[in-house]
Amino acid sequence: MNAHTRTMMALFVAVLVISLFVPEIGAQSVEQRVQSLERQVDRLATTSLVLFLYGVFCALWAQRTGRSAWGWFFLGLFFGPITAIVLLAKNAENNNNAQNPDKPGA
């Protein structure tokens, strides 16, 4: 038996051993990956719903106050809590101006 034949036999045995044990290891790995992906999708779905609701809130507020509903929807969708804080500040400013129209700084 020459070196080439021995190398080929060793390679064949290695492939045979790996093919017997890897499917079980691979199946566990795939199952773990699927579970991990399911958890990520659940978190992403929750986050997306919250951001969508921020967008809807911003759009409704903007429509009620005569601003661009679509613009504020997308601002709320992409910047969520920051946009909601800006809206609350603008709303407070509008309320102060409505209550005290004679004050220039209000």
C-alpha distances in whole Angstrom, upper triangle without the diagonal:
4,7,8,6,7,10,11,10,13,15,15,16,18,20,21,22,24,26,27,29,30,32,34,35,35,38,40,40,41,44,45,45,47,49,50,50,53,55,55,56,59,60,60,62,65,65,65,68,70,70,71,74,75,75,77,79,80,80,83,85,84,86,89,90,89,86,83,81,78,78,79,76,73,74,74,71,69,71,72,74,75,77,78,80,81,83,85,86,87,89,90,92,93,95,96,98,99,101,102,103,105,103,101,98,98
4,6,5,6,9,10,11,12,14,16,17,19,20,21,23,25,26,27,29,30,33,35,35,35,38,40,39,41,44,44,44,47,49,49,50,53,54,54,55,58,59,59,61,64,64,64,67,69,68,70,73,73,73,76,78,78,79,82,83,83,84,87,88,88,85,82,80,77,76,77,75,72,73,73,70,68,70,71,73,74,75,77,78,80,81,83,84,86,87,89,90,91,93,95,96,97,99,101,101,104,101,99,96,96
4,6,5,6,9,10,10,12,14,15,16,18,20,21,22,24,26,27,28,31,33,32,33,36,37,37,38,41,42,42,44,46,46,47,50,51,51,53,55,56,56,58,61,61,61,64,66,65,67,70,70,70,73,75,75,76,79,80,80,82,84,85,85,82,79,77,74,73,74,72,69,70,70,67,65,66,68,69,70,72,74,75,76,78,80,81,82,84,86,87,88,90,92,93,94,96,97,98,100,98,96,93,92
4,5,5,6,9,10,11,12,14,15,16,18,20,21,22,24,26,26,29,31,31,31,34,36,35,36,39,40,40,42,45,45,45,48,50,49,51,54,54,54,56,59,59,59,62,64,63,65,68,68,68,71,73,73,74,76,78,78,79,82,83,83,79,76,75,71,71,72,69,66,67,68,64,62,64,66,68,69,70,72,73,75,76,78,79,80,82,84,85,86,88,90,91,92,94,95,96,98,96,94,91,91
4,5,5,6,9,10,10,12,14,15,16,18,20,21,23,25,25,28,30,30,30,33,35,35,36,39,40,40,42,44,44,45,48,50,49,51,54,55,54,57,59,59,60,62,64,64,65,68,69,69,71,74,74,74,77,79,79,80,83,84,83,80,77,75,72,72,73,70,67,68,69,65,63,65,67,69,70,71,73,74,76,77,79,80,81,83,85,86,87,89,91,92,93,95,97,97,100,97,95,93,92
4,5,5,6,8,10,11,12,14,15,16,18,20,21,23,24,26,28,28,29,32,33,33,35,37,38,38,41,43,43,44,47,48,48,50,52,53,53,56,58,58,59,61,63,63,64,67,68,68,70,73,73,74,76,78,78,79,82,83,83,80,77,75,72,72,72,70,67,68,68,64,63,65,66,67,68,70,72,73,75,76,78,79,80,82,84,85,86,88,90,91,92,94,95,96,99,96,94,92,91
4,5,5,6,9,10,10,12,14,15,16,18,20,21,22,25,27,26,27,30,31,31,32,35,36,36,38,40,40,41,44,45,45,47,50,50,50,53,55,55,56,58,60,60,61,64,65,65,67,69,70,70,73,75,75,76,79,80,80,76,73,72,68,68,69,66,63,64,64,61,59,61,62,64,65,67,68,70,71,73,74,76,77,79,80,82,83,85,86,87,89,91,92,93,95,93,91,88,87
4,5,5,6,9,10,11,12,14,15,16,18,20,21,23,25,25,25,28,30,30,31,34,35,35,37,39,39,40,43,44,44,46,48,49,49,51,54,54,54,57,59,59,60,63,64,64,66,68,69,69,72,74,74,75,78,79,79,75,72,71,67,67,68,65,62,64,64,60,58,61,62,64,65,66,68,69,71,72,74,75,77,78,80,81,82,84,86,87,88,90,92,92,95,92,91,88,87
4,5,5,6,9,10,10,12,14,15,17,19,20,22,24,24,25,28,29,29,31,33,34,35,37,39,39,40,43,44,45,46,49,50,50,52,54,55,55,58,60,60,61,64,65,65,67,69,70,70,73,75,75,76,79,80,80,77,74,72,69,69,69,66,64,65,65,61,60,62,63,64,66,67,69,70,72,73,75,76,78,79,81,82,84,85,87,88,89,91,93,93,96,94,92,89,88
4,5,5,6,9,10,11,12,14,15,17,18,20,22,22,23,26,27,27,29,31,32,32,35,37,37,38,41,42,42,44,47,48,48,50,52,53,53,56,58,58,59,62,63,63,65,67,68,69,71,73,73,74,77,78,78,75,72,70,67,67,67,65,62,63,63,59,58,59,60,62,63,65,67,68,69,71,73,74,75,77,78,80,81,83,84,86,87,89,90,91,94,91,90,87,86
4,5,5,6,9,10,11,12,14,16,16,18,21,21,21,24,26,25,26,29,30,30,32,35,35,35,38,40,40,41,44,45,45,47,50,50,50,53,55,55,56,59,60,60,62,64,65,65,68,70,70,71,74,75,75,72,69,67,64,64,64,61,59,60,60,56,55,56,57,59,60,62,64,65,67,68,70,71,72,74,76,77,78,80,82,83,84,86,87,88,91,88,87,84,83
4,5,5,6,9,10,10,12,15,15,17,20,20,20,23,25,25,26,29,30,30,32,34,35,35,38,40,40,41,44,45,45,47,50,50,51,53,55,55,56,59,60,60,62,65,65,66,68,70,70,71,74,75,75,72,69,67,64,64,65,62,59,61,60,57,55,57,58,60,62,63,64,66,68,69,71,72,73,75,77,78,79,81,83,84,85,87,88,89,92,90,88,85,84
4,5,5,6,9,10,11,13,14,16,18,19,19,22,24,24,25,28,29,29,32,34,34,35,38,39,40,41,44,45,45,47,49,50,51,53,55,55,56,59,60,61,63,65,66,66,69,70,71,72,75,76,76,73,70,68,65,65,65,63,60,61,61,57,56,58,58,60,62,63,65,66,68,69,71,72,74,75,77,78,79,81,83,84,85,87,88,89,92,90,88,85,84
4,5,5,6,8,10,11,12,15,16,16,17,20,21,21,23,25,26,27,29,31,31,32,35,36,37,38,41,42,42,44,47,47,48,50,52,52,53,56,57,57,60,62,62,63,66,67,68,69,72,73,73,70,67,65,62,62,62,59,57,58,57,54,53,54,55,57,58,60,61,63,64,66,67,69,70,71,73,75,76,77,79,81,82,84,85,86,89,86,85,82,81
4,6,5,6,9,10,10,12,15,15,15,18,20,20,21,24,25,25,27,29,30,30,33,35,35,36,39,40,40,42,45,45,46,48,50,50,51,54,55,55,57,60,60,61,63,65,65,67,69,71,71,68,65,63,60,60,60,57,55,56,55,52,51,53,53,55,57,58,60,61,63,64,66,67,69,70,72,73,74,76,78,79,80,82,84,84,87,85,83,80,79
4,6,5,6,9,10,12,14,15,15,18,20,20,21,24,25,26,27,30,30,31,33,35,36,37,40,41,41,43,46,46,47,49,51,52,53,55,57,57,59,61,62,62,65,67,67,68,71,72,72,69,66,64,61,62,62,59,56,58,57,54,52,55,55,57,58,60,61,63,65,66,67,69,70,71,73,75,76,77,79,81,82,83,85,86,89,87,85,82,81
4,5,5,7,9,11,12,13,14,16,18,18,20,22,23,24,26,28,29,30,32,34,35,36,38,40,40,42,44,45,46,48,50,51,52,54,56,56,58,60,61,62,64,66,66,68,70,71,72,69,66,64,61,61,61,58,56,57,56,53,52,54,54,55,57,59,60,62,63,65,66,68,69,70,72,74,75,76,78,80,81,82,84,85,88,85,84,81,80
4,5,5,6,9,10,10,11,14,15,15,17,19,20,21,23,25,26,27,29,31,31,33,35,36,37,39,41,42,42,45,47,47,48,51,52,53,54,57,57,58,61,62,63,64,67,68,68,65,62,60,57,57,57,55,52,53,53,49,48,50,50,52,54,55,56,58,60,61,62,64,66,67,68,70,71,73,75,76,77,79,80,81,84,82,81,78,76
4,6,6,7,9,10,10,13,15,15,16,18,20,21,22,25,26,26,28,30,31,32,34,36,36,38,40,41,42,44,46,47,48,50,52,52,54,56,57,57,60,62,62,63,66,67,67,65,62,59,56,57,57,54,52,53,52,49,48,50,50,52,54,55,56,58,60,61,62,64,66,66,68,70,71,72,74,76,77,79,80,81,84,82,81,78,77
4,6,7,8,10,11,12,14,16,17,18,20,21,23,25,26,27,29,31,32,33,35,37,37,39,41,42,43,45,47,48,49,51,53,53,55,57,58,59,61,63,63,65,67,68,69,66,63,61,58,59,58,55,53,55,54,50,49,51,51,53,55,57,57,59,61,62,63,65,67,68,69,71,72,73,76,77,78,80,81,82,85,83,82,79,78
4,6,6,7,9,10,12,13,15,16,17,19,21,22,23,25,26,28,29,31,33,34,35,37,39,40,41,43,45,45,46,49,50,51,53,55,56,57,59,61,61,63,65,66,67,64,61,59,56,57,56,53,51,52,51,48,47,49,49,50,52,54,55,56,58,59,61,63,64,65,67,69,70,71,73,74,75,77,79,80,83,80,79,76,75
4,5,5,6,8,10,10,12,14,15,16,18,20,21,22,24,25,26,28,30,31,32,34,36,37,38,40,42,42,43,46,47,48,50,52,53,54,56,57,58,59,62,63,64,61,58,56,53,53,53,50,48,49,48,45,44,46,46,47,49,51,52,53,55,56,58,60,61,62,64,66,67,68,70,71,72,74,76,77,80,77,76,73,72
4,5,5,6,9,10,10,12,14,15,16,18,20,20,22,24,25,26,28,30,31,32,34,36,36,38,40,41,42,44,46,46,48,50,51,52,54,56,57,58,60,62,62,59,57,54,51,52,52,49,47,48,47,44,43,45,45,47,49,50,51,53,55,55,57,59,60,61,63,65,66,67,69,71,71,73,75,76,79,77,76,73,71
4,5,5,6,9,10,11,12,14,15,17,18,20,21,23,24,26,27,29,30,31,33,35,36,38,40,41,42,44,45,46,48,50,51,52,54,56,57,58,60,61,62,59,57,54,52,52,52,49,47,48,47,43,43,45,44,46,48,50,50,52,54,55,56,58,60,60,62,64,65,66,68,70,71,72,74,75,78,76,75,72,71
4,5,5,6,9,10,11,12,14,16,17,18,20,21,23,24,26,27,28,30,32,33,34,36,38,39,40,42,44,45,46,48,49,50,52,54,55,56,58,60,61,58,55,53,50,51,50,47,45,46,45,42,41,42,42,44,46,48,48,50,52,53,54,56,58,58,60,62,63,64,66,68,69,70,72,73,76,74,73,70,69
4,5,5,6,8,10,10,12,14,15,16,18,20,21,22,24,26,26,28,30,31,32,34,36,37,38,40,42,42,44,46,47,48,50,52,53,54,56,58,58,55,53,50,48,48,47,45,43,44,43,39,38,40,40,42,44,45,46,48,50,51,52,54,56,56,58,60,61,62,64,66,67,68,70,71,74,72,71,68,67
4,5,5,6,9,10,10,12,14,15,16,18,20,21,23,24,25,27,29,30,31,33,35,36,37,39,41,41,43,45,46,47,49,51,52,53,55,57,57,55,52,49,47,47,47,44,42,43,42,39,38,40,40,41,44,45,46,48,50,50,51,54,55,56,58,60,60,61,64,65,66,67,70,71,74,72,71,68,66
4,5,5,6,8,10,11,12,14,15,17,18,20,21,23,24,26,27,29,30,32,33,35,36,38,39,40,42,44,45,46,48,50,51,52,54,56,56,54,51,49,46,47,46,43,41,42,41,38,37,39,38,40,42,44,44,46,48,49,50,52,54,54,56,58,59,60,62,64,64,66,68,69,72,70,69,66,65
4,5,5,6,9,10,10,12,14,15,16,18,20,21,22,24,26,27,28,30,32,33,34,36,38,38,40,42,43,44,46,48,49,50,52,54,54,52,49,47,44,44,44,41,39,40,39,36,35,36,36,38,40,41,42,44,46,47,48,50,52,52,54,56,57,58,60,62,63,64,66,67,70,68,67,64,62
4,5,5,6,9,10,10,12,14,15,16,18,20,21,22,24,25,26,28,30,31,32,34,36,36,38,40,41,42,44,46,47,48,50,52,52,50,47,44,42,42,42,39,37,38,37,34,33,35,35,37,39,40,41,43,45,45,47,49,50,51,53,55,56,57,59,60,61,63,65,66,69,67,66,63,61
4,5,5,6,9,10,11,13,14,15,17,19,20,21,23,25,25,27,29,30,31,33,35,36,37,39,41,42,43,45,46,47,49,51,52,49,47,44,42,42,42,39,37,38,37,33,33,35,34,36,38,40,40,42,44,45,46,48,50,50,52,54,55,56,58,60,60,62,64,65,68,66,65,63,61
4,5,5,6,9,10,11,12,14,15,17,18,20,21,23,24,26,28,29,30,32,33,35,36,38,39,40,42,44,45,46,48,50,51,48,46,43,41,41,40,37,36,37,35,32,31,33,32,34,36,38,38,40,42,43,44,46,48,48,50,52,53,54,56,58,58,60,62,63,66,64,63,60,59
4,5,5,6,9,10,10,12,14,15,16,18,20,21,22,24,26,27,28,30,31,32,34,36,37,38,40,42,43,44,46,48,48,46,43,41,38,38,38,35,33,34,33,29,29,30,30,32,34,35,36,38,40,41,42,44,46,46,48,50,51,52,54,56,57,58,60,61,64,62,61,58,57
4,5,5,6,9,10,10,12,14,15,16,18,20,20,22,24,25,26,28,30,31,32,34,36,37,38,40,41,42,44,46,47,44,42,39,37,37,37,34,32,33,32,28,28,30,29,31,34,35,35,37,40,40,41,44,45,45,47,49,50,51,53,55,56,57,59,60,63,62,61,58,56
4,5,5,6,9,10,11,13,14,15,17,19,20,21,23,24,26,27,29,30,32,33,35,36,38,39,41,42,44,45,46,44,42,39,37,37,36,33,32,33,31,28,28,29,28,30,33,34,34,36,38,39,40,42,44,44,46,48,49,50,52,54,54,56,58,59,62,60,59,57,55
4,5,5,6,9,10,11,12,14,16,17,18,20,22,23,24,26,27,29,30,32,33,34,36,38,39,40,42,44,45,42,40,37,35,35,34,32,30,31,29,26,25,27,26,27,30,32,32,34,36,37,38,40,41,42,44,46,47,48,50,52,52,54,56,57,60,58,57,54,52
4,5,5,6,9,10,10,12,14,15,16,18,20,21,22,24,26,26,28,30,31,32,34,36,37,38,40,42,42,40,37,35,32,33,32,29,27,28,27,24,23,25,24,26,29,30,30,33,35,35,36,39,40,41,42,45,45,46,49,50,51,52,54,55,58,57,56,53,51
4,5,5,6,9,10,10,12,14,15,16,19,20,21,23,24,25,27,29,30,31,33,35,36,37,39,41,41,39,37,34,32,33,32,28,27,28,27,23,24,25,24,26,29,30,30,32,34,35,36,38,39,40,42,44,45,45,48,49,50,51,54,55,58,56,55,53,51
4,5,5,6,9,10,11,12,14,16,17,19,20,21,23,24,26,27,29,30,32,33,35,36,38,39,41,38,36,33,32,32,31,28,27,27,25,22,22,24,22,24,26,28,28,30,32,33,33,36,38,38,39,42,43,43,46,47,48,49,51,53,56,54,53,50,49
4,5,5,6,8,10,11,12,14,15,16,18,20,21,22,24,26,27,28,30,32,33,34,36,37,38,36,34,31,29,29,28,25,24,24,23,20,19,21,20,22,24,25,26,28,30,31,32,34,35,36,38,40,41,42,44,45,46,48,50,51,54,52,51,48,47
4,5,5,6,9,10,10,12,14,15,16,18,20,21,22,24,25,26,28,30,31,32,34,36,37,34,32,29,27,28,27,23,22,23,22,18,19,20,19,21,24,25,25,28,30,30,31,34,35,35,37,39,40,41,43,45,45,47,49,50,53,51,51,48,46
4,5,5,6,9,10,11,13,14,15,17,19,20,21,23,25,26,27,29,30,31,33,35,36,34,32,29,27,28,26,23,23,24,21,18,19,21,19,20,23,24,24,26,29,29,30,32,34,34,36,38,39,39,42,44,44,45,48,49,52,50,50,47,45
4,5,5,6,9,10,11,12,14,16,17,18,20,21,23,24,26,27,29,30,32,33,35,32,30,28,26,26,25,22,21,21,19,16,17,18,16,17,20,22,21,24,26,26,27,30,31,31,33,35,36,37,39,41,42,43,45,46,49,48,47,44,42
4,5,5,6,8,10,10,12,14,15,16,18,20,21,22,24,26,27,28,30,31,32,30,28,25,23,23,22,19,18,19,17,14,14,16,14,17,19,20,20,23,25,25,26,29,30,30,32,34,35,36,38,40,41,42,44,45,48,47,46,43,41
4,5,5,6,9,10,10,12,14,15,16,18,20,21,22,24,25,27,28,30,31,29,27,24,22,23,22,18,18,19,17,14,15,17,15,17,20,20,20,23,25,25,26,29,30,30,32,34,35,35,38,39,40,41,44,45,48,46,46,43,41
4,5,5,6,9,10,11,13,14,15,17,19,20,21,23,24,26,27,29,30,28,26,23,22,23,21,18,18,19,16,13,15,16,13,15,18,19,18,21,23,23,24,26,28,28,30,32,32,33,36,37,38,39,41,42,46,44,44,41,39
4,5,5,6,9,10,11,12,14,15,17,18,20,21,23,24,26,27,28,26,24,22,20,20,19,16,15,16,13,11,11,12,10,12,15,16,16,18,20,20,21,24,25,25,27,30,30,31,34,35,36,37,39,40,44,42,41,39,37
4,5,5,6,9,10,10,12,14,15,16,18,20,21,22,24,26,27,24,22,19,18,18,17,14,13,14,12,9,10,12,10,13,16,15,16,19,20,20,22,24,25,25,28,30,30,31,34,35,35,37,39,40,43,42,41,39,37
4,5,5,6,9,10,10,12,14,15,16,18,20,21,22,24,25,23,22,19,17,19,17,13,14,15,12,10,12,13,11,13,16,16,15,18,20,19,21,24,24,24,27,29,29,30,32,34,34,36,38,39,42,41,41,38,36
4,5,5,6,9,10,11,12,14,15,17,18,20,21,23,24,22,21,18,17,18,15,13,13,14,10,9,11,11,8,10,13,13,12,15,17,17,17,20,22,21,23,26,26,27,29,31,31,33,35,36,40,38,38,35,33
4,5,5,6,9,10,11,12,14,15,16,18,20,21,22,20,18,16,15,15,12,10,10,10,7,5,7,8,6,8,11,11,11,14,15,15,17,19,20,20,23,24,25,26,29,30,30,32,34,35,38,37,36,34,32
4,5,5,6,9,10,10,12,14,15,16,18,20,21,19,17,14,13,14,12,8,9,10,8,5,9,10,8,11,14,12,12,16,17,16,18,21,21,21,23,25,25,26,29,30,30,32,35,35,38,37,37,35,32
4,5,5,6,8,10,10,12,14,15,16,18,20,18,17,14,14,15,12,9,11,12,8,8,11,12,9,11,14,12,11,14,16,14,15,19,19,18,21,23,23,24,27,28,28,30,32,33,36,35,35,33,31
4,5,5,6,9,10,11,12,14,15,17,18,16,15,12,13,13,10,8,9,9,5,6,9,9,5,7,10,8,7,11,12,11,12,15,16,16,18,20,20,21,24,25,26,27,30,30,34,32,32,30,27
4,5,5,6,9,10,10,12,14,15,16,14,12,9,9,9,7,4,6,7,4,4,8,9,7,10,11,9,9,13,13,11,14,17,16,16,19,21,20,22,25,26,26,28,30,30,34,33,32,30,28
4,5,5,6,9,10,10,12,14,15,14,12,9,9,11,9,6,9,10,8,8,12,13,10,12,14,12,11,14,15,13,15,18,17,16,19,21,20,21,25,25,25,27,30,30,34,33,32,31,28
4,5,5,6,9,10,11,12,14,13,13,10,11,12,9,8,11,11,8,10,13,13,10,11,13,10,8,12,12,10,11,14,14,13,16,18,17,18,21,22,22,24,27,27,31,30,30,28,25
4,6,5,6,9,10,11,12,10,10,7,9,9,5,6,9,8,6,9,11,11,9,10,11,8,7,10,10,7,10,13,12,11,15,16,15,17,20,20,21,23,25,25,29,28,27,26,23
4,5,5,6,9,10,10,9,8,4,6,8,5,5,8,9,8,10,13,13,12,14,14,11,11,14,13,10,13,16,14,13,17,18,17,19,22,22,22,24,27,26,30,29,29,27,25
4,5,5,6,9,10,10,10,7,10,11,9,8,12,13,11,13,16,16,14,15,16,13,12,15,14,11,13,16,14,13,16,18,16,17,21,21,20,22,25,25,29,29,28,27,25
4,5,5,6,9,8,10,8,11,12,9,9,13,12,11,14,16,16,14,14,15,11,10,12,12,8,10,12,11,9,13,14,12,13,17,17,17,19,22,22,25,25,25,24,21
4,5,5,6,5,6,5,9,9,6,8,11,11,11,14,16,15,15,16,15,11,11,14,12,9,11,13,11,10,14,14,12,15,18,17,17,20,22,21,25,25,24,23,21
4,5,5,6,7,5,9,10,9,10,13,14,13,16,18,18,17,19,19,15,15,17,16,12,15,17,14,13,17,17,15,16,20,19,18,21,23,23,26,27,26,25,23
4,6,8,10,9,13,14,12,13,16,16,15,18,21,20,19,19,20,16,15,17,16,12,14,16,13,11,14,15,12,14,17,17,15,18,21,20,24,24,24,24,21
4,6,9,9,13,13,11,14,17,16,16,19,21,20,19,19,19,15,14,16,14,11,12,13,10,9,12,12,9,11,14,14,13,16,18,17,21,21,21,20,18
4,7,8,12,12,11,13,16,16,16,19,21,21,20,21,20,17,17,18,16,13,15,16,13,12,16,15,12,14,17,16,15,19,20,19,22,23,22,22,20
4,6,9,8,8,11,13,13,13,16,18,17,18,19,18,14,15,16,14,11,14,15,12,12,16,15,13,16,18,17,17,20,22,20,24,24,22,22,20
4,6,5,6,8,10,11,12,14,16,16,17,18,17,14,15,17,15,13,16,17,14,15,18,18,16,19,22,20,21,24,25,24,27,27,26,25,24
4,6,5,6,9,10,10,12,14,15,15,17,17,13,14,17,15,12,16,17,15,15,19,19,17,20,23,22,22,25,27,26,29,29,28,27,25
4,6,5,6,9,10,10,12,14,14,17,17,13,15,18,16,14,18,20,17,18,22,22,20,23,26,25,25,28,30,29,33,32,31,30,28
4,5,5,6,9,10,11,12,13,16,15,11,13,16,14,13,16,17,15,17,20,20,19,22,24,24,24,27,29,28,31,30,28,27,26
4,5,5,6,8,10,10,10,12,12,8,10,12,11,9,13,14,13,14,17,17,17,19,22,21,22,25,26,26,29,28,27,25,24
4,5,5,6,9,10,10,12,13,10,11,14,13,12,15,17,16,16,20,20,20,22,24,25,25,28,29,29,33,32,30,29,27
4,5,5,6,8,9,13,12,10,12,15,14,13,17,18,17,18,22,22,22,24,27,27,27,30,32,31,35,33,32,30,29
4,5,5,6,7,10,9,6,9,12,10,11,14,15,14,16,19,19,20,22,24,24,25,28,29,29,32,31,29,27,26
4,6,5,5,7,8,5,7,10,10,10,12,14,14,15,18,19,19,21,24,24,25,27,29,29,32,31,30,28,26
4,6,6,9,10,9,10,13,14,13,16,18,18,19,22,23,23,25,27,28,29,31,33,33,36,35,34,31,30
4,6,9,9,9,11,14,14,14,17,19,19,20,23,24,24,26,28,29,30,32,34,34,37,35,34,31,30
4,6,6,6,9,10,11,12,14,15,16,18,20,21,22,24,26,26,28,30,31,32,34,32,31,28,27
4,6,6,6,9,10,11,13,15,16,17,19,20,21,23,25,26,27,29,30,31,34,32,31,29,27
4,5,5,6,9,10,11,12,14,15,17,18,20,21,23,24,25,27,28,30,32,30,30,27,25
4,5,5,6,9,10,11,12,14,16,17,18,20,21,23,24,26,27,28,31,28,27,24,23
4,5,5,6,9,10,10,12,14,15,16,18,20,21,22,24,25,26,29,27,26,23,22
4,5,5,6,9,10,10,12,14,15,16,18,20,21,22,24,25,28,26,26,23,21
4,5,5,6,9,10,11,12,14,15,17,18,20,21,22,24,26,24,24,21,19
4,5,5,6,8,10,10,12,14,15,16,18,20,21,22,24,22,21,18,17
4,5,5,6,8,10,10,12,14,15,16,18,20,20,23,22,21,19,17
4,5,5,6,9,10,10,12,14,15,16,18,19,22,21,21,18,16
4,5,5,6,9,10,11,12,14,15,16,18,20,18,18,15,13
4,5,5,6,9,10,10,12,14,15,16,19,17,16,14,12
4,5,5,6,9,10,10,12,14,15,18,17,17,15,13
4,5,5,6,9,10,11,12,14,17,15,16,13,10
4,5,5,6,9,10,10,11,14,12,12,10,7
4,5,5,6,9,10,10,13,13,13,12,9
4,5,5,6,9,10,13,13,14,13,9
4,5,5,6,8,11,9,11,10,6
4,6,5,5,8,8,9,9,6
4,6,6,9,10,12,12,9
4,6,9,10,12,13,9
4,6,6,9,10,7
4,6,8,10,8
4,6,9,8
4,6,5
4,6
4
